[in-house]
Amino acid sequence: MEVILKDDVKGLGYKNDTVTVKPGYGRNYLIPQGLAVIASVSNKKVVAENIRQAAHKAEKIKNDAQELANNIGGVVLDIPAKVGETGRIFGSVTTLQLSDALKAKGYDVDRKRISFDQDVKTAGEYTATLNLHKEVKHQVRFNVVAE
């Protein structure tokens, strides 16, 4: 079943992408949640026209995302966490904590656009990926330190 995404769906695609999904996933989740519409001929024409009209705006959004990535650059963040005697932290570091640390430095990045390369369960140095735009991804390093 082909659907046109009306919003970014993690692991599936970005807004206005035409993707093929299993019929149950499309009918029972994507369409009722308002995340997609069926990829009919008329819907494809509407999306093509919307993309054509929004090309200038999309270029500005991409440039803003690229500028934010350049400003963040090689910033290394320190994330405080409660650490046990063995070096393991209680719980884990979340995207919300990383987003708050970026806000403290003056960079506004939504927590939903942050993903970790691996689980953060011990103190040490890690890398996270910032999905600022579908064409702009940036790696940011952070250290988990004891409180």
ChimeraX attribute file (.defattr): number of C-alpha atoms within 10 A of each C-alpha:
attribute: neighborCount
match mode: 1-to-1
recipient: residues
	/A:1	13
	/A:2	16
	/A:3	25
	/A:4	24
	/A:5	24
	/A:6	18
	/A:7	14
	/A:8	15
	/A:9	13
	/A:10	9
	/A:11	6
	/A:12	11
	/A:13	15
	/A:14	17
	/A:15	15
	/A:16	19
	/A:17	16
	/A:18	19
	/A:19	15
	/A:20	13
	/A:21	14
	/A:22	10
	/A:23	12
	/A:24	10
	/A:25	11
	/A:26	20
	/A:27	17
	/A:28	10
	/A:29	13
	/A:30	20
	/A:31	17
	/A:32	11
	/A:33	10
	/A:34	11
	/A:35	17
	/A:36	25
	/A:37	20
	/A:38	18
	/A:39	18
	/A:40	12
	/A:41	8
	/A:42	10
	/A:43	14
	/A:44	17
	/A:45	12
	/A:46	12
	/A:47	19
	/A:48	13
	/A:49	11
	/A:50	12
	/A:51	14
	/A:52	11
	/A:53	11
	/A:54	11
	/A:55	11
	/A:56	11
	/A:57	11
	/A:58	14
	/A:59	11
	/A:60	11
	/A:61	14
	/A:62	17
	/A:63	14
	/A:64	14
	/A:65	20
	/A:66	18
	/A:67	13
	/A:68	17
	/A:69	20
	/A:70	11
	/A:71	11
	/A:72	17
	/A:73	12
	/A:74	12
	/A:75	13
	/A:76	15
	/A:77	18
	/A:78	17
	/A:79	20
	/A:80	16
	/A:81	19
	/A:82	15
	/A:83	18
	/A:84	12
	/A:85	6
	/A:86	8
	/A:87	14
	/A:88	17
	/A:89	20
	/A:90	12
	/A:91	12
	/A:92	16
	/A:93	19
	/A:94	15
	/A:95	17
	/A:96	14
	/A:97	15
	/A:98	22
	/A:99	20
	/A:100	17
	/A:101	19
	/A:102	21
	/A:103	13
	/A:104	11
	/A:105	12
	/A:106	10
	/A:107	15
	/A:108	13
	/A:109	19
	/A:110	17
	/A:111	17
	/A:112	12
	/A:113	15
	/A:114	21
	/A:115	16
	/A:116	16
	/A:117	10
	/A:118	9
	/A:119	10
	/A:120	18
	/A:121	15
	/A:122	21
	/A:123	22
	/A:124	15
	/A:125	15
	/A:126	18
	/A:127	16
	/A:128	17
	/A:129	15
	/A:130	21
	/A:131	20
	/A:132	20
	/A:133	17
	/A:134	12
	/A:135	9
	/A:136	15
	/A:137	16
	/A:138	19
	/A:139	19
	/A:140	21
	/A:141	14
	/A:142	18
	/A:143	15
	/A:144	22
	/A:145	17
	/A:146	17
	/A:147	8
